[in-house]
Amino acid sequence: MYKIKNVLTPLPIGSLQLKGRLGDILDRTAEKRIISEFALKVIYPETEEAFRRRIDDRDIPGRGVWRGEFWGKWMLSAIAACRYYKDESLELFIARAVEGLLSTQESNGYIGTYHDPGFTGPSWNIWCRKYTLWALVEAYELLKDEKILDAAVKFTDHLISEVGPGKKEIIETGYFCGMPSTSILGPIIRLFNACEKKRFLDYGLYIVDQWSRHPGGLPNILENGLKNRPVHLWGNNPEEWAKGYELISCVEGLLELYCAVGTREYLTAAENIHSRLVLWERSPVGSVGFNDKFVGSRFLKNTVSEICDAVYWNRLSHKLLCLTGDISYLDEIEKSLYNALLSGINRDCSWALRRLRLTHEHIPAHNHFLRRHQCCVDNLPRGYFQAAESAVLQSPSGIYIGLYNELDAHVCLLSGKNISLSLKGNLYDSDSVDITFTHICKAEFSLFLRIPYWSKTMSYGINEESPVICNGAGFQKITRAWQHNDRVRITFDLSIRRELFEADRNRPDQDIISWHEDKWSKMGLIMEESGSIDPVENTTLRKEDALPHRSGAVLFRGPFALSRDERLEKKDVFAPMSCSNIVTVMPCKPPDGIYRSWTIKYSDGSTVLFCDFASAGNNWGANERFNTYV
């Protein structure tokens, strides 16, 4: 049993249904990747078959690959879908799939995709086991089948028998200073919480100690976190070691350990690392890192980032939100969700981006070893389900509205009374939303409305009462005896605002800028080439296409970043333009494939068309450019 409880607790995942654009994308992604007959009979089986073939250490002499991560990643999304939709048939499928995986478990406990379980050198062996263990623990929590927990215990005991004190040290396994391997910390502590076997807690404490014992001195996550140092300054050449969501997963694991033992410095280190990532790595659209590394990316104008990193960035923000109640984490979740993550899926919701740009073109994912799987593709569905857990939360004080997204929710109050609430209104189209309570017999509780950073003013009105202006930041508390059909109308300021890119603030030296512009232009769609293990990238940009490293801005309407896209009008989307002197902003009919568009009129009478960033470049083609900077 964990010692630390959440300050804010998400509603049980099946108690809330997202609507509107986000809900539609979630539903279609779940259908295409998890629930459909094609997903269950074609997409899923590849992941289980990898545990029967066991060739992850046979593709490349002396190295190992990562087919073994996909069973766990797919299963985590399936478990979330099962809870969200309360889908009994999917629950039965999960039970059969777990049984199928466990049929591959050896008598010593090993489950894996490596022919040699002991091959932990330059490999993703333990990283793959992390996802298997994590999914097994969540499957046990869903199905309440003790055989699954027993198998997970045996599986982890086998790992400890090979990697640990007096054996191969975990920090010296795998790649990137042991971070992929040591990110198994979170699932290990989840297992401890499920079975209460102290040896797993001890192993978690061992992993944290290992962070300071790598021969190269990195990553030393706890100490560097407590010193509040930017990640890219933890050591030299961060582009070689500062791997994005592997490091974030380690920090999330540290928070899991904090919940188990209550050591305050674990929380402090995680809070500090998060704040440094906001300052040094988070882009205007909520993505993090350059390519897939933490290199001081926020101060590189030409950034490109991995969708996986955004998914796990939101996981970390959500975990910290629940543990602290700090509204700033909701700001980060919202920014990333409505911009980076919604742009990450293709138009039919069947595949994902690998790399996200702010200009020119995005880079679709290429399959990794299995025909229908890739890390970003398999992580993204779970990223959308995470949004439901941030939308409405509870505490002993009342109900908290975290995201102003259309939704229906059922809430069991601490008094034992059940209520329903709906949130209607689309901030793409309107400056107000309505929250309506139904199925409620007069109940007194507090409703907390998040005051978003992007709205200069916010007001609320209850039923026919006069509007009340919300002052300050944080949550607006409304306490009253609520009744059936009570309605709260919340009105925001959606005037265009700008977030500046200040070229001379923390400016990298010119050699670094030039190096990253070169890397930015050379990234493209990785093409399969028969008979070769070396990637072949279909690059369509030149270094000369990189935007000059000079000051600029990104425009926002509410939480949504705006972009120019060549499909909107036959104008140069890279032409310099002002980000001030805006007179009016009017919706206009978007072309096919773009969700929403607006005409911005300037004081000199000129007009420019913008669309929501999540729609920009979503044809994933080199023949249509977009630009998010002005």
URVENQUI-V924280 format. One record per residue. N is the residue number from 1. RES is the residue in one letter. PHI is phi as a letter, one per 40 degrees, with the letter a starting at -180 (NA if undefined). Layout:
[[N,RES,PHI] [N,RES,PHI]]
This chain:
[[1,M,NA] [2,Y,c] [3,K,c] [4,I,b] [5,K,b] [6,N,c] [7,V,c] [8,L,b] [9,T,b] [10,P,c] [11,L,c] [12,P,d] [13,I,d] [14,G,c] [15,S,c] [16,L,b] [17,Q,b] [18,L,c] [19,K,b] [20,G,g] [21,R,c] [22,L,c] [23,G,c] [24,D,c] [25,I,c] [26,L,d] [27,D,c] [28,R,c] [29,T,c] [30,A,c] [31,E,c] [32,K,c] [33,R,c] [34,I,b] [35,I,c] [36,S,c] [37,E,d] [38,F,c] [39,A,c] [40,L,c] [41,K,c] [42,V,b] [43,I,c] [44,Y,c] [45,P,d] [46,E,d] [47,T,c] [48,E,c] [49,E,c] [50,A,c] [51,F,c] [52,R,c] [53,R,c] [54,R,f] [55,I,b] [56,D,c] [57,D,b] [58,R,b] [59,D,c] [60,I,b] [61,P,d] [62,G,g] [63,R,b] [64,G,b] [65,V,b] [66,W,b] [67,R,d] [68,G,c] [69,E,c] [70,F,c] [71,W,c] [72,G,c] [73,K,c] [74,W,c] [75,M,c] [76,L,c] [77,S,c] [78,A,c] [79,I,c] [80,A,c] [81,A,c] [82,C,c] [83,R,c] [84,Y,c] [85,Y,c] [86,K,f] [87,D,c] [88,E,c] [89,S,c] [90,L,c] [91,E,c] [92,L,c] [93,F,c] [94,I,d] [95,A,d] [96,R,c] [97,A,c] [98,V,c] [99,E,c] [100,G,c] [101,L,c] [102,L,c] [103,S,c] [104,T,c] [105,Q,c] [106,E,c] [107,S,c] [108,N,c] [109,G,h] [110,Y,c] [111,I,b] [112,G,a] [113,T,b] [114,Y,b] [115,H,c] [116,D,b] [117,P,d] [118,G,c] [119,F,c] [120,T,b] [121,G,c] [122,P,c] [123,S,a] [124,W,b] [125,N,d] [126,I,c] [127,W,d] [128,C,c] [129,R,c] [130,K,d] [131,Y,c] [132,T,c] [133,L,c] [134,W,d] [135,A,c] [136,L,c] [137,V,c] [138,E,c] [139,A,c] [140,Y,c] [141,E,c] [142,L,c] [143,L,c] [144,K,f] [145,D,b] [146,E,c] [147,K,c] [148,I,c] [149,L,c] [150,D,c] [151,A,c] [152,A,c] [153,V,c] [154,K,c] [155,F,d] [156,T,c] [157,D,c] [158,H,c] [159,L,d] [160,I,c] [161,S,c] [162,E,b] [163,V,b] [164,G,i] [165,P,d] [166,G,g] [167,K,b] [168,K,c] [169,E,c] [170,I,c] [171,I,c] [172,E,c] [173,T,b] [174,G,g] [175,Y,b] [176,F,f] [177,C,f] [178,G,g] [179,M,c] [180,P,d] [181,S,c] [182,T,c] [183,S,c] [184,I,c] [185,L,d] [186,G,d] [187,P,c] [188,I,c] [189,I,c] [190,R,c] [191,L,c] [192,F,d] [193,N,c] [194,A,c] [195,C,b] [196,E,f] [197,K,c] [198,K,c] [199,R,c] [200,F,c] [201,L,c] [202,D,c] [203,Y,c] [204,G,c] [205,L,c] [206,Y,c] [207,I,c] [208,V,c] [209,D,c] [210,Q,c] [211,W,d] [212,S,c] [213,R,b] [214,H,c] [215,P,d] [216,G,c] [217,G,g] [218,L,b] [219,P,c] [220,N,f] [221,I,c] [222,L,c] [223,E,c] [224,N,c] [225,G,c] [226,L,c] [227,K,c] [228,N,g] [229,R,c] [230,P,d] [231,V,d] [232,H,c] [233,L,b] [234,W,c] [235,G,a] [236,N,c] [237,N,f] [238,P,c] [239,E,c] [240,E,c] [241,W,b] [242,A,c] [243,K,c] [244,G,d] [245,Y,c] [246,E,c] [247,L,c] [248,I,d] [249,S,c] [250,C,c] [251,V,c] [252,E,c] [253,G,c] [254,L,c] [255,L,c] [256,E,c] [257,L,c] [258,Y,d] [259,C,c] [260,A,c] [261,V,b] [262,G,g] [263,T,c] [264,R,c] [265,E,c] [266,Y,c] [267,L,c] [268,T,d] [269,A,c] [270,A,c] [271,E,c] [272,N,c] [273,I,c] [274,H,d] [275,S,c] [276,R,c] [277,L,c] [278,V,d] [279,L,c] [280,W,b] [281,E,b] [282,R,c] [283,S,c] [284,P,d] [285,V,c] [286,G,g] [287,S,c] [288,V,b] [289,G,g] [290,F,b] [291,N,g] [292,D,a] [293,K,b] [294,F,c] [295,V,b] [296,G,g] [297,S,c] [298,R,c] [299,F,b] [300,L,b] [301,K,c] [302,N,c] [303,T,b] [304,V,a] [305,S,a] [306,E,c] [307,I,c] [308,C,d] [309,D,c] [310,A,c] [311,V,c] [312,Y,c] [313,W,c] [314,N,c] [315,R,c] [316,L,c] [317,S,c] [318,H,c] [319,K,c] [320,L,c] [321,L,d] [322,C,c] [323,L,c] [324,T,b] [325,G,g] [326,D,c] [327,I,c] [328,S,c] [329,Y,c] [330,L,c] [331,D,d] [332,E,c] [333,I,c] [334,E,c] [335,K,d] [336,S,c] [337,L,c] [338,Y,c] [339,N,b] [340,A,c] [341,L,c] [342,L,c] [343,S,c] [344,G,c] [345,I,b] [346,N,c] [347,R,c] [348,D,c] [349,C,g] [350,S,b] [351,W,a] [352,A,b] [353,L,c] [354,R,c] [355,R,b] [356,L,b] [357,R,b] [358,L,c] [359,T,a] [360,H,g] [361,E,a] [362,H,c] [363,I,b] [364,P,c] [365,A,c] [366,H,b] [367,N,c] [368,H,b] [369,F,g] [370,L,b] [371,R,c] [372,R,b] [373,H,b] [374,Q,a] [375,C,d] [376,C,c] [377,V,c] [378,D,c] [379,N,c] [380,L,c] [381,P,d] [382,R,c] [383,G,c] [384,Y,c] [385,F,c] [386,Q,d] [387,A,d] [388,A,c] [389,E,c] [390,S,b] [391,A,c] [392,V,b] [393,L,b] [394,Q,b] [395,S,a] [396,P,d] [397,S,c] [398,G,i] [399,I,b] [400,Y,b] [401,I,c] [402,G,c] [403,L,b] [404,Y,c] [405,N,b] [406,E,d] [407,L,a] [408,D,b] [409,A,a] [410,H,b] [411,V,b] [412,C,c] [413,L,c] [414,L,c] [415,S,c] [416,G,g] [417,K,c] [418,N,b] [419,I,b] [420,S,b] [421,L,b] [422,S,b] [423,L,b] [424,K,b] [425,G,h] [426,N,b] [427,L,c] [428,Y,c] [429,D,b] [430,S,b] [431,D,c] [432,S,a] [433,V,b] [434,D,b] [435,I,b] [436,T,b] [437,F,c] [438,T,b] [439,H,f] [440,I,b] [441,C,c] [442,K,e] [443,A,b] [444,E,c] [445,F,a] [446,S,b] [447,L,b] [448,F,b] [449,L,c] [450,R,c] [451,I,c] [452,P,c] [453,Y,c] [454,W,c] [455,S,b] [456,K,c] [457,T,b] [458,M,a] [459,S,b] [460,Y,b] [461,G,b] [462,I,b] [463,N,f] [464,E,b] [465,E,c] [466,S,c] [467,P,c] [468,V,b] [469,I,c] [470,C,c] [471,N,b] [472,G,g] [473,A,b] [474,G,g] [475,F,b] [476,Q,c] [477,K,c] [478,I,b] [479,T,b] [480,R,a] [481,A,c] [482,W,c] [483,Q,b] [484,H,d] [485,N,g] [486,D,c] [487,R,b] [488,V,b] [489,R,c] [490,I,b] [491,T,b] [492,F,b] [493,D,c] [494,L,b] [495,S,c] [496,I,c] [497,R,b] [498,R,b] [499,E,b] [500,L,c] [501,F,b] [502,E,c] [503,A,c] [504,D,c] [505,R,c] [506,N,f] [507,R,c] [508,P,c] [509,D,c] [510,Q,c] [511,D,c] [512,I,c] [513,I,d] [514,S,c] [515,W,c] [516,H,c] [517,E,c] [518,D,c] [519,K,c] [520,W,d] [521,S,c] [522,K,c] [523,M,c] [524,G,a] [525,L,c] [526,I,c] [527,M,b] [528,E,c] [529,E,b] [530,S,d] [531,G,g] [532,S,b] [533,I,c] [534,D,c] [535,P,c] [536,V,b] [537,E,b] [538,N,c] [539,T,c] [540,T,b] [541,L,b] [542,R,b] [543,K,d] [544,E,c] [545,D,c] [546,A,c] [547,L,c] [548,P,d] [549,H,c] [550,R,b] [551,S,d] [552,G,a] [553,A,a] [554,V,b] [555,L,c] [556,F,b] [557,R,b] [558,G,g] [559,P,c] [560,F,c] [561,A,c] [562,L,b] [563,S,b] [564,R,c] [565,D,b] [566,E,c] [567,R,c] [568,L,c] [569,E,a] [570,K,c] [571,K,b] [572,D,c] [573,V,c] [574,F,b] [575,A,c] [576,P,d] [577,M,a] [578,S,c] [579,C,b] [580,S,b] [581,N,f] [582,I,c] [583,V,c] [584,T,b] [585,V,b] [586,M,b] [587,P,c] [588,C,b] [589,K,c] [590,P,c] [591,P,c] [592,D,d] [593,G,g] [594,I,b] [595,Y,c] [596,R,a] [597,S,a] [598,W,b] [599,T,b] [600,I,b] [601,K,b] [602,Y,b] [603,S,c] [604,D,c] [605,G,g] [606,S,c] [607,T,b] [608,V,b] [609,L,c] [610,F,b] [611,C,b] [612,D,c] [613,F,d] [614,A,c] [615,S,c] [616,A,c] [617,G,g] [618,N,c] [619,N,c] [620,W,f] [621,G,b] [622,A,c] [623,N,c] [624,E,b] [625,R,c] [626,F,a] [627,N,a] [628,T,c] [629,Y,c] [630,V,b]]
